[in-house]
Amino acid sequence: MKLIEDLERAMSHVERLKALLPICARCKKIRDDKGVWQQLEAYFRNHSEVEFSHSLCPECSQQSHSELEAM
């Protein structure tokens, strides 16, 4: 019954992702069920199997370069 186990595992992942997340409009921290505000990455790391890899989008990269040139 591996197929049933796989389907149950997949459904548990889908259920885990269904939620209305209270997120700060400014700093993007997420408030958990206990009222604690956590960084977005920490929240997802604790509540899912998501891993993050950081980089800069083109817009932020350009802004960063502009800020460095202005120094």
mmCIF file as Biopython writes it, N, C-alpha, C and O atoms, coordinates in Angstrom:
data_model
#
loop_
_atom_site.group_PDB
_atom_site.id
_atom_site.type_symbol
_atom_site.label_atom_id
_atom_site.label_alt_id
_atom_site.label_comp_id
_atom_site.label_asym_id
_atom_site.label_entity_id
_atom_site.label_seq_id
_atom_site.pdbx_PDB_ins_code
_atom_site.Cartn_x
_atom_site.Cartn_y
_atom_site.Cartn_z
_atom_site.occupancy
_atom_site.B_iso_or_equiv
_atom_site.auth_seq_id
_atom_site.auth_asym_id
_atom_site.pdbx_PDB_model_num
ATOM 1   N N  . MET A ? 1  ? 0.814  -1.201 0.000   1.0 0.0 1  A 1 
ATOM 2   C CA . MET A ? 1  ? 0.000  0.000  0.000   1.0 0.0 1  A 1 
ATOM 3   C C  . MET A ? 1  ? 0.860  1.269  0.000   1.0 0.0 1  A 1 
ATOM 4   O O  . MET A ? 1  ? 0.510  2.268  0.629   1.0 0.0 1  A 1 
ATOM 5   N N  . LYS A ? 2  ? 1.974  1.215  -0.704  1.0 0.0 2  A 1 
ATOM 6   C CA . LYS A ? 2  ? 2.860  2.372  -0.790  1.0 0.0 2  A 1 
ATOM 7   C C  . LYS A ? 2  ? 2.144  3.565  -1.417  1.0 0.0 2  A 1 
ATOM 8   O O  . LYS A ? 2  ? 2.369  4.705  -1.013  1.0 0.0 2  A 1 
ATOM 9   N N  . LEU A ? 3  ? 1.297  3.312  -2.386  1.0 0.0 3  A 1 
ATOM 10  C CA . LEU A ? 3  ? 0.574  4.394  -3.042  1.0 0.0 3  A 1 
ATOM 11  C C  . LEU A ? 3  ? -0.281 5.157  -2.039  1.0 0.0 3  A 1 
ATOM 12  O O  . LEU A ? 3  ? -0.305 6.388  -2.056  1.0 0.0 3  A 1 
ATOM 13  N N  . ILE A ? 4  ? -0.973 4.448  -1.178  1.0 0.0 4  A 1 
ATOM 14  C CA . ILE A ? 4  ? -1.825 5.103  -0.164  1.0 0.0 4  A 1 
ATOM 15  C C  . ILE A ? 4  ? -0.956 5.914  0.796   1.0 0.0 4  A 1 
ATOM 16  O O  . ILE A ? 4  ? -1.313 7.039  1.146   1.0 0.0 4  A 1 
ATOM 17  N N  . GLU A ? 5  ? 0.171  5.364  1.223   1.0 0.0 5  A 1 
ATOM 18  C CA . GLU A ? 5  ? 1.088  6.095  2.108   1.0 0.0 5  A 1 
ATOM 19  C C  . GLU A ? 5  ? 1.598  7.357  1.431   1.0 0.0 5  A 1 
ATOM 20  O O  . GLU A ? 5  ? 1.658  8.418  2.052   1.0 0.0 5  A 1 
ATOM 21  N N  . ASP A ? 6  ? 1.965  7.246  0.156   1.0 0.0 6  A 1 
ATOM 22  C CA . ASP A ? 6  ? 2.444  8.413  -0.589  1.0 0.0 6  A 1 
ATOM 23  C C  . ASP A ? 6  ? 1.364  9.477  -0.709  1.0 0.0 6  A 1 
ATOM 24  O O  . ASP A ? 6  ? 1.640  10.667 -0.560  1.0 0.0 6  A 1 
ATOM 25  N N  . LEU A ? 7  ? 0.128  9.047  -0.981  1.0 0.0 7  A 1 
ATOM 26  C CA . LEU A ? 7  ? -0.977 10.006 -1.094  1.0 0.0 7  A 1 
ATOM 27  C C  . LEU A ? 7  ? -1.265 10.678 0.243   1.0 0.0 7  A 1 
ATOM 28  O O  . LEU A ? 7  ? -1.515 11.882 0.291   1.0 0.0 7  A 1 
ATOM 29  N N  . GLU A ? 8  ? -1.231 9.903  1.337   1.0 0.0 8  A 1 
ATOM 30  C CA . GLU A ? 8  ? -1.461 10.483 2.661   1.0 0.0 8  A 1 
ATOM 31  C C  . GLU A ? 8  ? -0.369 11.482 3.007   1.0 0.0 8  A 1 
ATOM 32  O O  . GLU A ? 8  ? -0.644 12.536 3.580   1.0 0.0 8  A 1 
ATOM 33  N N  . ARG A ? 9  ? 0.871  11.151 2.661   1.0 0.0 9  A 1 
ATOM 34  C CA . ARG A ? 9  ? 1.988  12.066 2.918   1.0 0.0 9  A 1 
ATOM 35  C C  . ARG A ? 9  ? 1.816  13.349 2.105   1.0 0.0 9  A 1 
ATOM 36  O O  . ARG A ? 9  ? 2.036  14.448 2.614   1.0 0.0 9  A 1 
ATOM 37  N N  . ALA A ? 10 ? 1.425  13.202 0.852   1.0 0.0 10 A 1 
ATOM 38  C CA . ALA A ? 10 ? 1.214  14.372 -0.007  1.0 0.0 10 A 1 
ATOM 39  C C  . ALA A ? 10 ? 0.087  15.244 0.536   1.0 0.0 10 A 1 
ATOM 40  O O  . ALA A ? 10 ? 0.201  16.469 0.538   1.0 0.0 10 A 1 
ATOM 41  N N  . MET A ? 11 ? -0.991 14.630 0.995   1.0 0.0 11 A 1 
ATOM 42  C CA . MET A ? 11 ? -2.115 15.395 1.549   1.0 0.0 11 A 1 
ATOM 43  C C  . MET A ? 11 ? -1.706 16.128 2.826   1.0 0.0 11 A 1 
ATOM 44  O O  . MET A ? 11 ? -2.148 17.252 3.062   1.0 0.0 11 A 1 
ATOM 45  N N  . SER A ? 12 ? -0.871 15.504 3.647   1.0 0.0 12 A 1 
ATOM 46  C CA . SER A ? 12 ? -0.433 16.183 4.866   1.0 0.0 12 A 1 
ATOM 47  C C  . SER A ? 12 ? 0.396  17.407 4.518   1.0 0.0 12 A 1 
ATOM 48  O O  . SER A ? 12 ? 0.345  18.409 5.231   1.0 0.0 12 A 1 
ATOM 49  N N  . HIS A ? 13 ? 1.160  17.342 3.431   1.0 0.0 13 A 1 
ATOM 50  C CA . HIS A ? 13 ? 1.940  18.506 2.993   1.0 0.0 13 A 1 
ATOM 51  C C  . HIS A ? 13 ? 1.012  19.603 2.501   1.0 0.0 13 A 1 
ATOM 52  O O  . HIS A ? 13 ? 1.233  20.777 2.795   1.0 0.0 13 A 1 
ATOM 53  N N  . VAL A ? 14 ? -0.014 19.242 1.763   1.0 0.0 14 A 1 
ATOM 54  C CA . VAL A ? 14 ? -0.971 20.226 1.262   1.0 0.0 14 A 1 
ATOM 55  C C  . VAL A ? 14 ? -1.703 20.863 2.436   1.0 0.0 14 A 1 
ATOM 56  O O  . VAL A ? 14 ? -1.857 22.083 2.476   1.0 0.0 14 A 1 
ATOM 57  N N  . GLU A ? 15 ? -2.150 20.064 3.379   1.0 0.0 15 A 1 
ATOM 58  C CA . GLU A ? 15 ? -2.857 20.595 4.548   1.0 0.0 15 A 1 
ATOM 59  C C  . GLU A ? 15 ? -1.966 21.548 5.331   1.0 0.0 15 A 1 
ATOM 60  O O  . GLU A ? 15 ? -2.438 22.571 5.826   1.0 0.0 15 A 1 
ATOM 61  N N  . ARG A ? 16 ? -0.703 21.227 5.446   1.0 0.0 16 A 1 
ATOM 62  C CA . ARG A ? 16 ? 0.214  22.058 6.201   1.0 0.0 16 A 1 
ATOM 63  C C  . ARG A ? 16 ? 0.359  23.436 5.562   1.0 0.0 16 A 1 
ATOM 64  O O  . ARG A ? 16 ? 0.602  24.421 6.259   1.0 0.0 16 A 1 
ATOM 65  N N  . LEU A ? 17 ? 0.211  23.510 4.245   1.0 0.0 17 A 1 
ATOM 66  C CA . LEU A ? 17 ? 0.388  24.774 3.546   1.0 0.0 17 A 1 
ATOM 67  C C  . LEU A ? 17 ? -0.868 25.627 3.515   1.0 0.0 17 A 1 
ATOM 68  O O  . LEU A ? 17 ? -0.805 26.794 3.129   1.0 0.0 17 A 1 
ATOM 69  N N  . LYS A ? 18 ? -2.019 25.066 3.917   1.0 0.0 18 A 1 
ATOM 70  C CA . LYS A ? 18 ? -3.259 25.829 3.945   1.0 0.0 18 A 1 
ATOM 71  C C  . LYS A ? 18 ? -3.322 26.631 5.229   1.0 0.0 18 A 1 
ATOM 72  O O  . LYS A ? 18 ? -3.471 26.066 6.313   1.0 0.0 18 A 1 
ATOM 73  N N  . ALA A ? 19 ? -3.210 27.926 5.113   1.0 0.0 19 A 1 
ATOM 74  C CA . ALA A ? 19 ? -3.287 28.760 6.309   1.0 0.0 19 A 1 
ATOM 75  C C  . ALA A ? 19 ? -3.336 30.225 5.892   1.0 0.0 19 A 1 
ATOM 76  O O  . ALA A ? 19 ? -2.837 30.614 4.836   1.0 0.0 19 A 1 
ATOM 77  N N  . LEU A ? 20 ? -3.941 31.002 6.739   1.0 0.0 20 A 1 
ATOM 78  C CA . LEU A ? 20 ? -3.890 32.445 6.592   1.0 0.0 20 A 1 
ATOM 79  C C  . LEU A ? 20 ? -2.782 32.905 7.527   1.0 0.0 20 A 1 
ATOM 80  O O  . LEU A ? 20 ? -2.905 32.779 8.745   1.0 0.0 20 A 1 
ATOM 81  N N  . LEU A ? 21 ? -1.708 33.433 6.968   1.0 0.0 21 A 1 
ATOM 82  C CA . LEU A ? 21 ? -0.560 33.805 7.774   1.0 0.0 21 A 1 
ATOM 83  C C  . LEU A ? 21 ? -0.565 35.297 8.068   1.0 0.0 21 A 1 
ATOM 84  O O  . LEU A ? 21 ? -0.548 36.112 7.146   1.0 0.0 21 A 1 
ATOM 85  N N  . PRO A ? 22 ? -0.590 35.662 9.358   1.0 0.0 22 A 1 
ATOM 86  C CA . PRO A ? 22 ? -0.461 37.078 9.695   1.0 0.0 22 A 1 
ATOM 87  C C  . PRO A ? 22 ? 0.995  37.499 9.473   1.0 0.0 22 A 1 
ATOM 88  O O  . PRO A ? 22 ? 1.905  36.988 10.125  1.0 0.0 22 A 1 
ATOM 89  N N  . ILE A ? 23 ? 1.200  38.431 8.551   1.0 0.0 23 A 1 
ATOM 90  C CA . ILE A ? 23 ? 2.559  38.861 8.204   1.0 0.0 23 A 1 
ATOM 91  C C  . ILE A ? 23 ? 2.654  40.376 8.321   1.0 0.0 23 A 1 
ATOM 92  O O  . ILE A ? 23 ? 1.747  41.100 7.910   1.0 0.0 23 A 1 
ATOM 93  N N  . CYS A ? 24 ? 3.751  40.842 8.879   1.0 0.0 24 A 1 
ATOM 94  C CA . CYS A ? 24 ? 3.971  42.281 9.034   1.0 0.0 24 A 1 
ATOM 95  C C  . CYS A ? 24 ? 4.187  42.897 7.655   1.0 0.0 24 A 1 
ATOM 96  O O  . CYS A ? 24 ? 5.015  42.417 6.881   1.0 0.0 24 A 1 
ATOM 97  N N  . ALA A ? 25 ? 3.457  43.942 7.352   1.0 0.0 25 A 1 
ATOM 98  C CA . ALA A ? 25 ? 3.557  44.587 6.047   1.0 0.0 25 A 1 
ATOM 99  C C  . ALA A ? 25 ? 4.907  45.282 5.860   1.0 0.0 25 A 1 
ATOM 100 O O  . ALA A ? 25 ? 5.313  45.552 4.730   1.0 0.0 25 A 1 
ATOM 101 N N  . ARG A ? 26 ? 5.598  45.570 6.957   1.0 0.0 26 A 1 
ATOM 102 C CA . ARG A ? 26 ? 6.865  46.285 6.848   1.0 0.0 26 A 1 
ATOM 103 C C  . ARG A ? 26 ? 8.072  45.355 6.845   1.0 0.0 26 A 1 
ATOM 104 O O  . ARG A ? 26 ? 8.872  45.377 5.910   1.0 0.0 26 A 1 
ATOM 105 N N  . CYS A ? 27 ? 8.209  44.522 7.907   1.0 0.0 27 A 1 
ATOM 106 C CA . CYS A ? 27 ? 9.422  43.706 8.028   1.0 0.0 27 A 1 
ATOM 107 C C  . CYS A ? 27 ? 9.235  42.274 7.548   1.0 0.0 27 A 1 
ATOM 108 O O  . CYS A ? 27 ? 10.205 41.520 7.465   1.0 0.0 27 A 1 
ATOM 109 N N  . LYS A ? 28 ? 7.995  41.885 7.229   1.0 0.0 28 A 1 
ATOM 110 C CA . LYS A ? 28 ? 7.664  40.557 6.700   1.0 0.0 28 A 1 
ATOM 111 C C  . LYS A ? 28 ? 7.797  39.428 7.723   1.0 0.0 28 A 1 
ATOM 112 O O  . LYS A ? 28 ? 7.835  38.258 7.342   1.0 0.0 28 A 1 
ATOM 113 N N  . LYS A ? 29 ? 7.871  39.766 9.040   1.0 0.0 29 A 1 
ATOM 114 C CA . LYS A ? 29 ? 7.848  38.710 10.047  1.0 0.0 29 A 1 
ATOM 115 C C  . LYS A ? 29 ? 6.448  38.107 10.084  1.0 0.0 29 A 1 
ATOM 116 O O  . LYS A ? 29 ? 5.461  38.783 9.792   1.0 0.0 29 A 1 
ATOM 117 N N  . ILE A ? 30 ? 6.372  36.828 10.448  1.0 0.0 30 A 1 
ATOM 118 C CA . ILE A ? 30 ? 5.108  36.101 10.516  1.0 0.0 30 A 1 
ATOM 119 C C  . ILE A ? 30 ? 4.788  35.803 11.968  1.0 0.0 30 A 1 
ATOM 120 O O  . ILE A ? 30 ? 5.659  35.379 12.728  1.0 0.0 30 A 1 
ATOM 121 N N  . ARG A ? 31 ? 3.518  36.027 12.361  1.0 0.0 31 A 1 
ATOM 122 C CA . ARG A ? 31 ? 3.081  35.734 13.731  1.0 0.0 31 A 1 
ATOM 123 C C  . ARG A ? 31 ? 2.582  34.299 13.780  1.0 0.0 31 A 1 
ATOM 124 O O  . ARG A ? 31 ? 1.704  33.914 13.008  1.0 0.0 31 A 1 
ATOM 125 N N  . ASP A ? 32 ? 3.150  33.501 14.698  1.0 0.0 32 A 1 
ATOM 126 C CA . ASP A ? 32 ? 2.728  32.105 14.809  1.0 0.0 32 A 1 
ATOM 127 C C  . ASP A ? 32 ? 1.487  31.978 15.690  1.0 0.0 32 A 1 
ATOM 128 O O  . ASP A ? 32 ? 0.950  32.979 16.165  1.0 0.0 32 A 1 
ATOM 129 N N  . ASP A ? 33 ? 1.034  30.735 15.906  1.0 0.0 33 A 1 
ATOM 130 C CA . ASP A ? 33 ? -0.179 30.471 16.688  1.0 0.0 33 A 1 
ATOM 131 C C  . ASP A ? 33 ? -0.058 30.931 18.141  1.0 0.0 33 A 1 
ATOM 132 O O  . ASP A ? 33 ? -1.069 31.151 18.807  1.0 0.0 33 A 1 
ATOM 133 N N  . LYS A ? 34 ? 1.168  31.077 18.631  1.0 0.0 34 A 1 
ATOM 134 C CA . LYS A ? 34 ? 1.395  31.502 20.023  1.0 0.0 34 A 1 
ATOM 135 C C  . LYS A ? 34 ? 1.565  33.016 20.138  1.0 0.0 34 A 1 
ATOM 136 O O  . LYS A ? 34 ? 1.785  33.536 21.231  1.0 0.0 34 A 1 
ATOM 137 N N  . GLY A ? 35 ? 1.462  33.722 19.011  1.0 0.0 35 A 1 
ATOM 138 C CA . GLY A ? 35 ? 1.590  35.175 19.013  1.0 0.0 35 A 1 
ATOM 139 C C  . GLY A ? 35 ? 3.019  35.668 18.908  1.0 0.0 35 A 1 
ATOM 140 O O  . GLY A ? 35 ? 3.278  36.861 19.067  1.0 0.0 35 A 1 
ATOM 141 N N  . VAL A ? 36 ? 3.953  34.761 18.641  1.0 0.0 36 A 1 
ATOM 142 C CA . VAL A ? 36 ? 5.362  35.131 18.532  1.0 0.0 36 A 1 
ATOM 143 C C  . VAL A ? 36 ? 5.666  35.502 17.079  1.0 0.0 36 A 1 
ATOM 144 O O  . VAL A ? 36 ? 5.301  34.779 16.151  1.0 0.0 36 A 1 
ATOM 145 N N  . TRP A ? 37 ? 6.337  36.633 16.900  1.0 0.0 37 A 1 
ATOM 146 C CA . TRP A ? 37 ? 6.719  37.075 15.560  1.0 0.0 37 A 1 
ATOM 147 C C  . TRP A ? 37 ? 8.068  36.494 15.202  1.0 0.0 37 A 1 
ATOM 148 O O  . TRP A ? 37 ? 9.028  36.629 15.960  1.0 0.0 37 A 1 
ATOM 149 N N  . GLN A ? 38 ? 8.149  35.842 14.040  1.0 0.0 38 A 1 
ATOM 150 C CA . GLN A ? 38 ? 9.381  35.198 13.582  1.0 0.0 38 A 1 
ATOM 151 C C  . GLN A ? 38 ? 9.737  35.676 12.187  1.0 0.0 38 A 1 
ATOM 152 O O  . GLN A ? 38 ? 8.871  36.044 11.394  1.0 0.0 38 A 1 
ATOM 153 N N  . GLN A ? 39 ? 11.029 35.663 11.908  1.0 0.0 39 A 1 
ATOM 154 C CA . GLN A ? 39 ? 11.459 35.948 10.551  1.0 0.0 39 A 1 
ATOM 155 C C  . GLN A ? 39 ? 10.800 34.938 9.614   1.0 0.0 39 A 1 
ATOM 156 O O  . GLN A ? 39 ? 10.589 33.785 9.988   1.0 0.0 39 A 1 
ATOM 157 N N  . LEU A ? 40 ? 10.487 35.363 8.432   1.0 0.0 40 A 1 
ATOM 158 C CA . LEU A ? 40 ? 9.833  34.515 7.439   1.0 0.0 40 A 1 
ATOM 159 C C  . LEU A ? 40 ? 10.562 33.180 7.260   1.0 0.0 40 A 1 
ATOM 160 O O  . LEU A ? 40 ? 9.932  32.123 7.251   1.0 0.0 40 A 1 
ATOM 161 N N  . GLU A ? 41 ? 11.888 33.231 7.118   1.0 0.0 41 A 1 
ATOM 162 C CA . GLU A ? 41 ? 12.652 32.005 6.912   1.0 0.0 41 A 1 
ATOM 163 C C  . GLU A ? 41 ? 12.530 31.061 8.105   1.0 0.0 41 A 1 
ATOM 164 O O  . GLU A ? 41 ? 12.376 29.854 7.924   1.0 0.0 41 A 1 
ATOM 165 N N  . ALA A ? 42 ? 12.598 31.594 9.312   1.0 0.0 42 A 1 
ATOM 166 C CA . ALA A ? 42 ? 12.498 30.757 10.520  1.0 0.0 42 A 1 
ATOM 167 C C  . ALA A ? 42 ? 11.124 30.118 10.608  1.0 0.0 42 A 1 
ATOM 168 O O  . ALA A ? 42 ? 11.008 28.942 10.952  1.0 0.0 42 A 1 
ATOM 169 N N  . TYR A ? 43 ? 10.086 30.877 10.301  1.0 0.0 43 A 1 
ATOM 170 C CA . TYR A ? 43 ? 8.733  30.329 10.365  1.0 0.0 43 A 1 
ATOM 171 C C  . TYR A ? 43 ? 8.585  29.142 9.413   1.0 0.0 43 A 1 
ATOM 172 O O  . TYR A ? 43 ? 8.104  28.082 9.811   1.0 0.0 43 A 1 
ATOM 173 N N  . PHE A ? 44 ? 8.995  29.317 8.168   1.0 0.0 44 A 1 
ATOM 174 C CA . PHE A ? 44 ? 8.850  28.242 7.192   1.0 0.0 44 A 1 
ATOM 175 C C  . PHE A ? 44 ? 9.760  27.058 7.510   1.0 0.0 44 A 1 
ATOM 176 O O  . PHE A ? 44 ? 9.388  25.907 7.281   1.0 0.0 44 A 1 
ATOM 177 N N  . ARG A ? 45 ? 10.937 27.337 8.032   1.0 0.0 45 A 1 
ATOM 178 C CA . ARG A ? 45 ? 11.840 26.252 8.408   1.0 0.0 45 A 1 
ATOM 179 C C  . ARG A ? 45 ? 11.214 25.410 9.519   1.0 0.0 45 A 1 
ATOM 180 O O  . ARG A ? 45 ? 11.377 24.189 9.534   1.0 0.0 45 A 1 
ATOM 181 N N  . ASN A ? 46 ? 10.498 26.052 10.451  1.0 0.0 46 A 1 
ATOM 182 C CA . ASN A ? 46 ? 9.870  25.354 11.574  1.0 0.0 46 A 1 
ATOM 183 C C  . ASN A ? 46 ? 8.544  24.682 11.224  1.0 0.0 46 A 1 
ATOM 184 O O  . ASN A ? 46 ? 8.129  23.755 11.919  1.0 0.0 46 A 1 
ATOM 185 N N  . HIS A ? 47 ? 7.874  25.128 10.166  1.0 0.0 47 A 1 
ATOM 186 C CA . HIS A ? 47 ? 6.542  24.623 9.847   1.0 0.0 47 A 1 
ATOM 187 C C  . HIS A ? 47 ? 6.452  23.871 8.522   1.0 0.0 47 A 1 
ATOM 188 O O  . HIS A ? 47 ? 5.358  23.505 8.093   1.0 0.0 47 A 1 
ATOM 189 N N  . SER A ? 48 ? 7.570  23.642 7.884   1.0 0.0 48 A 1 
ATOM 190 C CA . SER A ? 48 ? 7.536  22.943 6.606   1.0 0.0 48 A 1 
ATOM 191 C C  . SER A ? 48 ? 8.903  22.327 6.343   1.0 0.0 48 A 1 
ATOM 192 O O  . SER A ? 48 ? 9.794  22.362 7.192   1.0 0.0 48 A 1 
ATOM 193 N N  . GLU A ? 49 ? 9.042  21.782 5.188   1.0 0.0 49 A 1 
ATOM 194 C CA . GLU A ? 49 ? 10.332 21.226 4.778   1.0 0.0 49 A 1 
ATOM 195 C C  . GLU A ? 49 ? 11.031 22.163 3.800   1.0 0.0 49 A 1 
ATOM 196 O O  . GLU A ? 49 ? 11.887 21.737 3.025   1.0 0.0 49 A 1 
ATOM 197 N N  . VAL A ? 50 ? 10.660 23.436 3.841   1.0 0.0 50 A 1 
ATOM 198 C CA . VAL A ? 50 ? 11.227 24.435 2.939   1.0 0.0 50 A 1 
ATOM 199 C C  . VAL A ? 50 ? 12.627 24.824 3.409   1.0 0.0 50 A 1 
ATOM 200 O O  . VAL A ? 50 ? 12.863 25.029 4.600   1.0 0.0 50 A 1 
ATOM 201 N N  . GLU A ? 51 ? 13.531 24.920 2.468   1.0 0.0 51 A 1 
ATOM 202 C CA . GLU A ? 51 ? 14.877 25.428 2.720   1.0 0.0 51 A 1 
ATOM 203 C C  . GLU A ? 51 ? 15.045 26.678 1.862   1.0 0.0 51 A 1 
ATOM 204 O O  . GLU A ? 51 ? 14.484 26.762 0.769   1.0 0.0 51 A 1 
ATOM 205 N N  . PHE A ? 52 ? 15.802 27.632 2.345   1.0 0.0 52 A 1 
ATOM 206 C CA . PHE A ? 52 ? 15.982 28.880 1.612   1.0 0.0 52 A 1 
ATOM 207 C C  . PHE A ? 52 ? 17.402 29.017 1.096   1.0 0.0 52 A 1 
ATOM 208 O O  . PHE A ? 52 ? 18.363 28.565 1.719   1.0 0.0 52 A 1 
ATOM 209 N N  . SER A ? 53 ? 17.503 29.646 -0.047  1.0 0.0 53 A 1 
ATOM 210 C CA . SER A ? 53 ? 18.776 30.035 -0.633  1.0 0.0 53 A 1 
ATOM 211 C C  . SER A ? 53 ? 18.612 31.522 -0.941  1.0 0.0 53 A 1 
ATOM 212 O O  . SER A ? 53 ? 17.650 31.911 -1.603  1.0 0.0 53 A 1 
ATOM 213 N N  . HIS A ? 54 ? 19.520 32.338 -0.479  1.0 0.0 54 A 1 
ATOM 214 C CA . HIS A ? 54 ? 19.361 33.782 -0.621  1.0 0.0 54 A 1 
ATOM 215 C C  . HIS A ? 54 ? 20.186 34.336 -1.775  1.0 0.0 54 A 1 
ATOM 216 O O  . HIS A ? 54 ? 21.305 33.896 -2.041  1.0 0.0 54 A 1 
ATOM 217 N N  . SER A ? 55 ? 19.600 35.307 -2.442  1.0 0.0 55 A 1 
ATOM 218 C CA . SER A ? 55 ? 20.283 36.077 -3.468  1.0 0.0 55 A 1 
ATOM 219 C C  . SER A ? 55 ? 19.522 37.391 -3.601  1.0 0.0 55 A 1 
ATOM 220 O O  . SER A ? 55 ? 18.572 37.632 -2.856  1.0 0.0 55 A 1 
ATOM 221 N N  . LEU A ? 56 ? 19.918 38.220 -4.517  1.0 0.0 56 A 1 
ATOM 222 C CA . LEU A ? 56 ? 19.235 39.494 -4.747  1.0 0.0 56 A 1 
ATOM 223 C C  . LEU A ? 56 ? 18.529 39.458 -6.090  1.0 0.0 56 A 1 
ATOM 224 O O  . LEU A ? 56 ? 19.082 38.986 -7.083  1.0 0.0 56 A 1 
ATOM 225 N N  . CYS A ? 57 ? 17.296 39.964 -6.111  1.0 0.0 57 A 1 
ATOM 226 C CA . CYS A ? 57 ? 16.611 40.114 -7.385  1.0 0.0 57 A 1 
ATOM 227 C C  . CYS A ? 57 ? 17.293 41.251 -8.146  1.0 0.0 57 A 1 
ATOM 228 O O  . CYS A ? 57 ? 18.026 42.033 -7.541  1.0 0.0 57 A 1 
ATOM 229 N N  . PRO A ? 58 ? 17.072 41.360 -9.442  1.0 0.0 58 A 1 
ATOM 230 C CA . PRO A ? 58 ? 17.738 42.418 -10.228 1.0 0.0 58 A 1 
ATOM 231 C C  . PRO A ? 58 ? 17.480 43.833 -9.690  1.0 0.0 58 A 1 
ATOM 232 O O  . PRO A ? 58 ? 18.382 44.670 -9.691  1.0 0.0 58 A 1 
ATOM 233 N N  . GLU A ? 59 ? 16.267 44.096 -9.236  1.0 0.0 59 A 1 
ATOM 234 C CA . GLU A ? 59 ? 15.942 45.430 -8.730  1.0 0.0 59 A 1 
ATOM 235 C C  . GLU A ? 59 ? 16.740 45.752 -7.465  1.0 0.0 59 A 1 
ATOM 236 O O  . GLU A ? 59 ? 17.305 46.840 -7.346  1.0 0.0 59 A 1 
ATOM 237 N N  . CYS A ? 60 ? 16.786 44.815 -6.531  1.0 0.0 60 A 1 
ATOM 238 C CA . CYS A ? 60 ? 17.527 45.040 -5.283  1.0 0.0 60 A 1 
ATOM 239 C C  . CYS A ? 60 ? 19.027 45.087 -5.539  1.0 0.0 60 A 1 
ATOM 240 O O  . CYS A ? 60 ? 19.752 45.836 -4.884  1.0 0.0 60 A 1 
ATOM 241 N N  . SER A ? 61 ? 19.486 44.290 -6.487  1.0 0.0 61 A 1 
ATOM 242 C CA . SER A ? 61 ? 20.899 44.304 -6.839  1.0 0.0 61 A 1 
ATOM 243 C C  . SER A ? 61 ? 21.297 45.670 -7.382  1.0 0.0 61 A 1 
ATOM 244 O O  . SER A ? 61 ? 22.338 46.214 -7.014  1.0 0.0 61 A 1 
ATOM 245 N N  . GLN A ? 62 ? 20.463 46.222 -8.259  1.0 0.0 62 A 1 
ATOM 246 C CA . GLN A ? 62 ? 20.733 47.548 -8.824  1.0 0.0 62 A 1 
ATOM 247 C C  . GLN A ? 62 ? 20.723 48.606 -7.731  1.0 0.0 62 A 1 
ATOM 248 O O  . GLN A ? 62 ? 21.589 49.481 -7.708  1.0 0.0 62 A 1 
ATOM 249 N N  . GLN A ? 63 ? 19.758 48.535 -6.832  1.0 0.0 63 A 1 
ATOM 250 C CA . GLN A ? 63 ? 19.665 49.503 -5.730  1.0 0.0 63 A 1 
ATOM 251 C C  . GLN A ? 63 ? 20.889 49.396 -4.837  1.0 0.0 63 A 1 
ATOM 252 O O  . GLN A ? 63 ? 21.425 50.416 -4.402  1.0 0.0 63 A 1 
ATOM 253 N N  . SER A ? 64 ? 21.340 48.181 -4.556  1.0 0.0 64 A 1 
ATOM 254 C CA . SER A ? 64 ? 22.503 47.977 -3.723  1.0 0.0 64 A 1 
ATOM 255 C C  . SER A ? 64 ? 23.741 48.574 -4.374  1.0 0.0 64 A 1 
ATOM 256 O O  . SER A ? 64 ? 24.539 49.232 -3.707  1.0 0.0 64 A 1 
ATOM 257 N N  . HIS A ? 65 ? 23.903 48.348 -5.673  1.0 0.0 65 A 1 
ATOM 258 C CA . HIS A ? 65 ? 25.041 48.907 -6.393  1.0 0.0 65 A 1 
ATOM 259 C C  . HIS A ? 65 ? 24.978 50.432 -6.389  1.0 0.0 65 A 1 
ATOM 260 O O  . HIS A ? 65 ? 26.006 51.089 -6.221  1.0 0.0 65 A 1 
ATOM 261 N N  . SER A ? 66 ? 23.797 51.001 -6.568  1.0 0.0 66 A 1 
ATOM 262 C CA . SER A ? 66 ? 23.636 52.452 -6.564  1.0 0.0 66 A 1 
ATOM 263 C C  . SER A ? 66 ? 24.006 53.030 -5.203  1.0 0.0 66 A 1 
ATOM 264 O O  . SER A ? 66 ? 24.643 54.081 -5.125  1.0 0.0 66 A 1 
ATOM 265 N N  . GLU A ? 67 ? 23.611 52.353 -4.136  1.0 0.0 67 A 1 
ATOM 266 C CA . GLU A ? 67 ? 23.947 52.820 -2.778  1.0 0.0 67 A 1 
ATOM 267 C C  . GLU A ? 67 ? 25.447 52.772 -2.539  1.0 0.0 67 A 1 
ATOM 268 O O  . GLU A ? 67 ? 26.004 53.670 -1.906  1.0 0.0 67 A 1 
ATOM 269 N N  . LEU A ? 68 ? 26.109 51.729 -3.039  1.0 0.0 68 A 1 
ATOM 270 C CA . LEU A ? 68 ? 27.556 51.629 -2.866  1.0 0.0 68 A 1 
ATOM 271 C C  . LEU A ? 68 ? 28.280 52.719 -3.665  1.0 0.0 68 A 1 
ATOM 272 O O  . LEU A ? 68 ? 29.267 53.280 -3.190  1.0 0.0 68 A 1 
ATOM 273 N N  . GLU A ? 69 ? 27.803 53.015 -4.855  1.0 0.0 69 A 1 
ATOM 274 C CA . GLU A ? 69 ? 28.420 54.057 -5.676  1.0 0.0 69 A 1 
ATOM 275 C C  . GLU A ? 69 ? 28.265 55.434 -5.047  1.0 0.0 69 A 1 
ATOM 276 O O  . GLU A ? 69 ? 29.119 56.300 -5.234  1.0 0.0 69 A 1 
ATOM 277 N N  . ALA A ? 70 ? 27.194 55.644 -4.309  1.0 0.0 70 A 1 
ATOM 278 C CA . ALA A ? 70 ? 26.925 56.936 -3.684  1.0 0.0 70 A 1 
ATOM 279 C C  . ALA A ? 70 ? 27.808 57.191 -2.473  1.0 0.0 70 A 1 
ATOM 280 O O  . ALA A ? 70 ? 27.902 58.324 -2.001  1.0 0.0 70 A 1 
ATOM 281 N N  . MET A ? 71 ? 28.453 56.152 -1.969  1.0 0.0 71 A 1 
ATOM 282 C CA . MET A ? 71 ? 29.318 56.307 -0.774  1.0 0.0 71 A 1 
ATOM 283 C C  . MET A ? 71 ? 30.591 56.993 -1.086  1.0 0.0 71 A 1 
ATOM 284 O O  . MET A ? 71 ? 31.417 57.197 -0.197  1.0 0.0 71 A 1 
#
